[in-house]
Amino acid sequence: MVFDQSLSISERLRSRLILRMKREVCFRLFILLSALNLPLYLIARSPLKKGAFIYQNDTLRYQYHLPKDDGTKKPVILWLHGKGERERDNEKPFANGLPAIYDSIRMNEAYDCFLLVPQCNADGFWSFYDKTLPRFIQSKEAPPIQKLLLAWIDDWFNKHFTADKNRFYGMGISMGGFGIWDIAIKHPNLFAAIVPVCGGADPTLARNIETLPVWAFHGAKDKVVNPLFTIQIMEELNTLQSPDLASRFSLLPEVGHNAWIYLQEEPYLLRWLFSKQKF
């Protein structure tokens, strides 16, 4: 397992230059819209398609991106948003790290895939967790939204025959990071790999996912979610997992809770993710 993924100086410079150029474009667009007196929500408006899944009198709103329809099986990424994107507007989840992932899969044919982005209701949680404890303890129970989410996932695969169950990946930030960990531990055969960001999991349950590739991210100076919640589970996995899984842990030294912004500076993330499959 790689605990500190470091890039060469030239790779980091190139990555930061691209990020700087993107930010400059966004700033220029901001100035243009301000000059034209246009509403600023036009910048952040989600480009994803929208849908709703109804199951047992409950509704899950979601956004999605479809890959090219060439008859071949395509990977599927499930993205779970953080607490700040909860609502019923089916719009807010396209924020905080997701635009960089979406740009990559849309602009690079090698990463062409389904992208599934459900939205948690305003007072719900993807999983039960208590951030005040010194060590993360996972609940045996799952909230209703998680059960609804799993029913939707099953329905999606049944309706989309080119969606590849063997290349189903889970990504999530903050509350969504906790959710991805929780679902993976409760359902060890669901994902081919996971990327939990600034979440946490119970290290005593690490054996449940000892064959699951994980690339976890957490800011070392996170004051919202204790970095130990990720450090402890990754240390335990390091003792259990085969090196062939190539699990990784990016503990970002000068970063707080917003570790998701560094996903767009990690050029090998999707290459690593898409190299994993269950069978």
C-alpha positions as CSV (number, residue, x, y, z in Angstrom):
1,M,0.0,0.0,0.0
2,V,1.3,3.5,-0.9
3,F,0.7,5.9,2.0
4,D,2.2,9.0,0.4
5,Q,1.6,9.2,-3.3
6,S,4.2,11.8,-4.6
7,L,4.4,13.0,-8.1
8,S,7.5,14.2,-9.9
9,I,8.1,18.0,-9.9
10,S,7.3,18.3,-13.6
11,E,4.0,16.4,-13.2
12,R,2.9,18.6,-10.3
13,L,3.8,21.8,-12.1
14,R,1.9,20.6,-15.1
15,S,-1.1,19.7,-13.0
16,R,-1.1,23.0,-11.1
17,L,-0.7,25.0,-14.4
18,I,-3.8,23.3,-15.8
19,L,-5.7,24.1,-12.5
20,R,-4.5,27.7,-12.6
21,M,-5.7,28.0,-16.2
22,K,-9.2,26.6,-15.3
23,R,-9.5,29.1,-12.4
24,E,-8.5,32.0,-14.7
25,V,-11.2,31.0,-17.2
26,C,-13.8,30.8,-14.4
27,F,-12.7,34.2,-13.1
28,R,-13.0,35.8,-16.5
29,L,-16.5,34.2,-16.9
30,F,-17.4,35.7,-13.5
31,I,-16.4,39.1,-14.7
32,L,-18.2,38.8,-18.0
33,L,-21.5,37.7,-16.3
34,S,-21.2,40.5,-13.7
35,A,-20.7,43.0,-16.5
36,L,-23.8,41.7,-18.3
37,N,-25.7,41.6,-15.1
38,L,-26.6,37.9,-15.6
39,P,-27.4,35.6,-12.7
40,L,-24.3,33.9,-11.3
41,Y,-26.0,30.5,-10.9
42,L,-25.4,30.0,-14.6
43,I,-21.8,29.2,-13.8
44,A,-22.6,26.4,-11.4
45,R,-25.6,25.0,-13.1
46,S,-25.2,21.2,-13.4
47,P,-24.8,19.9,-16.9
48,L,-25.9,16.4,-15.9
49,K,-29.2,14.8,-16.7
50,K,-31.8,14.4,-13.9
51,G,-34.1,11.7,-12.8
52,A,-36.1,10.3,-9.9
53,F,-36.4,6.7,-8.5
54,I,-39.5,5.8,-6.6
55,Y,-39.4,2.8,-4.3
56,Q,-41.8,1.8,-1.5
57,N,-43.4,5.3,-1.5
58,D,-40.0,7.0,-1.2
59,T,-38.2,9.0,-3.8
60,L,-34.5,9.3,-4.6
61,R,-33.6,12.2,-6.9
62,Y,-30.4,11.8,-8.9
63,Q,-28.3,13.2,-11.7
64,Y,-26.5,11.1,-14.2
65,H,-24.1,11.0,-17.2
66,L,-24.4,8.4,-19.9
67,P,-21.3,7.1,-21.8
68,K,-21.2,6.7,-25.6
69,D,-23.6,4.0,-26.8
70,D,-21.2,1.7,-28.7
71,G,-22.6,-1.6,-27.4
72,T,-19.7,-2.3,-25.1
73,K,-19.8,-2.6,-21.3
74,K,-18.8,0.6,-19.5
75,P,-17.7,1.3,-15.9
76,V,-20.0,3.0,-13.5
77,I,-19.0,5.6,-10.9
78,L,-21.3,6.3,-7.9
79,W,-20.6,9.7,-6.3
80,L,-22.0,10.5,-2.9
81,H,-22.0,14.2,-2.0
82,G,-21.3,15.8,1.4
83,K,-23.7,17.2,4.0
84,G,-23.8,20.7,2.5
85,E,-25.3,19.4,-0.8
86,R,-28.3,17.8,0.9
87,E,-31.7,19.0,-0.4
88,R,-34.5,18.1,-2.8
89,D,-33.5,20.4,-5.6
90,N,-31.5,17.7,-7.5
91,E,-28.9,20.4,-8.4
92,K,-26.5,21.0,-5.5
93,P,-24.6,17.7,-5.7
94,F,-22.7,18.9,-8.7
95,A,-20.2,20.7,-6.6
96,N,-17.1,20.2,-4.4
97,G,-14.9,17.9,-6.5
98,L,-17.4,16.4,-8.9
99,P,-16.8,18.9,-11.8
100,A,-13.2,17.7,-12.1
101,I,-14.3,14.1,-12.2
102,Y,-17.0,14.9,-14.8
103,D,-14.5,16.9,-17.0
104,S,-12.1,13.9,-17.0
105,I,-14.7,11.3,-18.0
106,R,-16.3,13.6,-20.6
107,M,-13.0,14.7,-22.3
108,N,-11.0,11.5,-22.1
109,E,-12.3,8.4,-24.0
110,A,-10.3,6.1,-21.8
111,Y,-12.6,7.2,-18.9
112,D,-15.9,7.0,-20.7
113,C,-18.4,5.7,-18.1
114,F,-21.7,6.0,-16.4
115,L,-21.7,8.7,-13.6
116,L,-24.5,8.3,-11.0
117,V,-25.0,11.2,-8.5
118,P,-27.9,10.7,-6.1
119,Q,-29.1,13.4,-3.7
120,C,-29.7,12.9,0.0
121,N,-32.7,14.6,1.5
122,A,-32.2,17.7,3.6
123,D,-32.2,16.0,7.0
124,G,-30.8,12.6,6.0
125,F,-27.4,10.9,6.0
126,W,-25.9,8.3,3.8
127,S,-24.8,6.4,6.9
128,F,-24.9,6.7,10.7
129,Y,-21.8,8.1,12.2
130,D,-20.6,10.1,15.3
131,K,-17.7,12.5,14.6
132,T,-17.2,13.2,18.3
133,L,-15.7,9.8,19.2
134,P,-11.9,9.3,19.4
135,R,-12.2,6.2,17.3
136,F,-14.8,5.6,14.6
137,I,-17.4,3.0,15.5
138,Q,-19.6,1.8,12.7
139,S,-23.3,1.3,13.2
140,K,-24.8,-2.1,12.3
141,E,-27.9,-0.3,11.0
142,A,-28.3,1.7,7.8
143,P,-30.5,4.7,7.4
144,P,-33.5,4.5,5.1
145,I,-31.8,6.6,2.4
146,Q,-29.0,3.9,2.1
147,K,-31.6,1.2,1.6
148,L,-33.3,3.3,-1.1
149,L,-29.9,4.0,-2.7
150,L,-29.1,0.3,-3.0
151,A,-32.5,-0.5,-4.5
152,W,-31.9,2.2,-7.1
153,I,-28.4,0.9,-7.9
154,D,-29.9,-2.6,-8.5
155,D,-32.6,-1.1,-10.7
156,W,-30.0,0.9,-12.7
157,F,-28.0,-2.2,-13.5
158,N,-31.1,-4.1,-14.5
159,K,-32.2,-1.4,-16.9
160,H,-28.8,-0.5,-18.4
161,F,-27.3,-3.6,-19.9
162,T,-24.0,-1.9,-20.8
163,A,-23.4,-0.9,-17.2
164,D,-20.5,-3.2,-16.0
165,K,-21.2,-4.6,-12.5
166,N,-17.6,-5.8,-12.4
167,R,-16.3,-2.2,-12.8
168,F,-18.6,-0.4,-10.3
169,Y,-16.7,2.2,-8.3
170,G,-17.7,4.2,-5.2
171,M,-16.5,7.8,-4.6
172,G,-17.7,10.1,-1.8
173,I,-16.7,13.3,0.1
174,S,-17.2,14.0,3.8
175,M,-20.7,12.6,4.6
176,G,-20.4,10.8,1.3
177,G,-17.0,9.5,2.3
178,F,-18.5,8.0,5.4
179,G,-21.3,6.6,3.2
180,I,-19.0,4.9,0.7
181,W,-17.0,3.3,3.5
182,D,-20.2,2.1,5.3
183,I,-21.7,0.6,2.1
184,A,-18.5,-1.1,1.1
185,I,-18.1,-2.7,4.6
186,K,-21.7,-3.8,4.7
187,H,-21.7,-5.0,1.1
188,P,-18.1,-6.2,0.4
189,N,-18.9,-7.5,-3.1
190,L,-20.6,-4.4,-4.4
191,F,-17.7,-2.2,-5.5
192,A,-14.6,-3.0,-7.6
193,A,-12.8,-0.1,-5.8
194,I,-13.6,2.9,-3.7
195,V,-12.3,6.5,-3.3
196,P,-13.5,7.9,0.1
197,V,-12.5,11.5,0.8
198,C,-12.4,13.0,4.3
199,G,-14.7,10.4,5.7
200,G,-13.9,7.4,8.0
201,A,-14.5,3.8,8.8
202,D,-14.3,1.4,11.7
203,P,-10.8,-0.2,11.7
204,T,-12.2,-3.3,13.5
205,L,-14.2,-4.1,10.4
206,A,-11.3,-3.8,8.0
207,R,-11.3,-7.5,7.3
208,N,-14.6,-7.1,5.5
209,I,-12.9,-5.2,2.7
210,E,-9.4,-6.8,2.8
211,T,-9.8,-7.6,-1.0
212,L,-11.1,-4.2,-2.0
213,P,-8.8,-1.7,-3.5
214,V,-9.0,1.7,-1.7
215,W,-7.5,5.1,-2.5
216,A,-8.4,7.3,0.5
217,F,-7.9,11.1,0.8
218,H,-7.9,13.1,4.0
219,G,-6.5,16.5,5.0
220,A,-4.0,16.2,7.9
221,K,-5.4,19.5,9.4
222,D,-9.1,18.6,9.0
223,K,-11.0,20.2,11.9
224,V,-14.4,18.9,10.7
225,V,-13.7,15.2,10.4
226,N,-10.8,13.7,12.5
227,P,-8.1,12.5,10.1
228,L,-7.6,9.5,12.5
229,F,-10.9,8.1,11.1
230,T,-9.2,7.5,7.8
231,I,-5.7,6.9,9.2
232,Q,-6.8,4.1,11.5
233,I,-8.7,2.1,8.9
234,M,-6.0,2.5,6.3
235,E,-3.3,1.4,8.7
236,E,-5.4,-1.7,9.4
237,L,-5.9,-2.4,5.7
238,N,-2.2,-2.1,5.2
239,T,-1.6,-5.1,7.5
240,L,-4.4,-7.1,5.8
241,Q,-4.3,-6.4,2.1
242,S,-2.1,-7.9,-0.6
243,P,0.3,-5.4,-2.3
244,D,-1.2,-6.4,-5.6
245,L,-4.4,-4.4,-4.8
246,A,-2.2,-1.2,-4.9
247,S,-4.4,0.5,-2.3
248,R,-3.2,4.1,-1.6
249,F,-3.6,6.7,1.1
250,S,-3.1,10.4,0.4
251,L,-2.8,12.2,3.7
252,L,-2.5,15.8,2.6
253,P,-0.2,17.6,5.1
254,E,-1.4,21.3,4.9
255,V,-5.0,20.6,4.0
256,G,-8.2,21.0,6.1
257,H,-11.6,19.5,5.4
258,N,-11.7,20.5,1.7
259,A,-9.5,17.5,0.6
260,W,-11.8,17.0,-2.4
261,I,-10.2,19.9,-4.3
262,Y,-7.0,17.9,-4.6
263,L,-8.8,15.2,-6.6
264,Q,-8.4,17.5,-9.6
265,E,-4.6,17.7,-9.0
266,E,-4.2,13.9,-8.9
267,P,-3.8,13.0,-12.6
268,Y,-3.6,9.2,-11.9
269,L,-6.7,8.8,-9.9
270,L,-9.1,7.6,-12.7
271,R,-6.4,5.6,-14.3
272,W,-5.9,3.8,-11.0
273,L,-9.7,3.4,-10.5
274,F,-10.5,2.1,-13.9
275,S,-7.7,-0.5,-13.7
276,K,-9.7,-2.3,-11.0
277,Q,-12.4,-4.9,-11.6
278,K,-14.0,-7.6,-9.5
279,F,-13.6,-10.5,-12.0
